[in-house]
Amino acid sequence: MENNKNICKAYFASGCFWGTEYWFSKAAGVKATTVGFMGGNIDHPTYREVCTGTTGHLECVEVEYDTDVTNYENLLKLFFETHNFSQTNGQGPDIGSQYLSCIFYFNQAEKQAADRCIDFLRKNGYSVATQLRRATTFWRAEDYHQQYYKYKGTRPYCHIYRKIFK
């Protein structure tokens, strides 16, 4: 990754990290995406361990973006427009605590931006189960999970884009 002061990172969990990564990797201003885990209680978790539901980790995507091209609010909107943020026990057919909807924020400005999006959704009749959690250590998933749909040549089965925000 280039050494650029305009490059920031954001972390989103919205079910299967393959589908989340697919949509973010296509967004304007996104320079790189990495799938992994965040929010749990063990260091260096493996995919197999996270799938047990006992580590407390969520499947998560690290999004590196250029603030000269996009901003955190645009990423939040894409996050909400590409998954079922009302589901409480997983995402689509993927059931389990590792598939919950969550925004991991670094600071009050990011938390407030997420709160504004959630308020907008609720005021417009949507039920929102998305959690807001302070970002912790991001643990990169095994190589075979990275850029899964790019290499498979297909589209996500449980992440479908639908326009919500204007």
N, C-alpha and C positions, 0 to 999 in steps of 0.2 A: 504494500500500500504506500502510495506516495506520502511524503511528509508535508502535509498541507493543514494549516491551522483552521481551514474551513471544513474539514472532515470531522464529523461527529458520529457517535454510535448511539443506537437505540435498540431496545430489546422487547420483543413481542412474543407472546405465546397464544396461539389460537388453534389448538388441536395438533394434528400431525404436522411436524415441522417441515415436511417436504412441501406441502401445499402452501404453507405460510411463506416459505422461501421462494417458491415459484412466483407468487404475485409481487413480492418486494423486489425480486431481482429484475423485474420488468419495469419498475417505476423510474420515472425521470429523476435524475440526481443521485440515485443509489449507485454507489461505486462497488460494493461487495456485500455478499451475504454469507453467513456461516451458521450452520445448524448446530445446536447443542442443548445444554440443560442449565437451568437456573432455579434457585429457590429451595434447594433441598438441604439435607443434613449430613451428607458425606462428600468428601473430596474426590475428584476424578471419577465420577460415576460412569458406568458403561451403559449402553443402550439396554442391554439385558437387565441390569439392575434397576434402571428407571422404570422399565416395563412391569416390574413387580408391584409398583405402586407404594413401595415401602420407603423410598429414599426422600420423598417430599419434593423431588424435582419436577419441573414442567418441561416439556419439549419446547424449545425456545429458538428464536432466530435473532442473531446479531445482525443489525443493518447498519452499514457504514454509508453515510450520505454526505453530499456536498451542500453546505448551507448557501452557496451561491446559486444553486439550482432549485433546491426544494427546502422545506422546513419540517420541523417536528409535527406540526399540526396536519400537514399533508400526509405524513406517514400514519398518523393516528386515524385519519379518515379512511385511508386504504385498509388499515387493519380492520376497522369495523365493517367495511364494505366487502370483505372477502372471507367472512366466516359467520357462523351463527352465534353471536355474542349473548344470546338468551339461554343457551343450553348450559345446564349446571353440572352435568355428570360426564362430560367429554365433549367431543365434537363429531357430529354426524354419526357414522357407524363406529367410530373409535371411542370406546367407553373406558373411563378410568381417570384418576386424579392427575396423571401426567399430561392429559389433554385439555385441561381447563383453559379458559380464556383469561389472559392476564397481561397487563402492561407493567413492565418493570421500569420505574422512573429513577433518575439520578438526583433530581433537585425539585424544589418547590415549583419552579416554572413549568417543568414537564408534568408534574402532578396536577397543577391547575389547568393546563391545556387538556389533559385527559378528563378531568372533572367537567370541563366545559363541553367536550364532545358527549360525555355520558348524559349530562343535563339536557343537551339538545335532543338526544335520542329519546330520553324519557318524556320530555315535553311533546314529542311527536308520536307518542303512543307505544314506543318500543320497551320491552322488558330487557334489562341489562344485567347479566350475571358476571360480567368482566370484573376481575379483581384488580386492584392497584396495589403494587408492592414495591418497596424500595429495592433497587437493583443490588444484587450481591455478585458473587463470583460467577462468571460464565464459564462453563465447561464445554469445550468443543467435542462434538460427537465424532464417532469413528469416520474415517475417510469415505467409506462406502455410502454414507448418508449424505454427503455434501453434493449439492447440485443434482439431486436425484432425478428430478423431472427433465432437466436439461439433457442428461445422459440417457434417460429412458426414452425420451422423444414423445412423451404423452403429457396430458394435462391432469391436474389434481382431481381426485374422485370426491373429495369432501370440502373443497374450497371453491366456491363459485362467486364470481364478482357480481355485485348488484349495487347500482348507484343509490346512495342514500343522501349524501351531503351535496349541497349546491356549489 
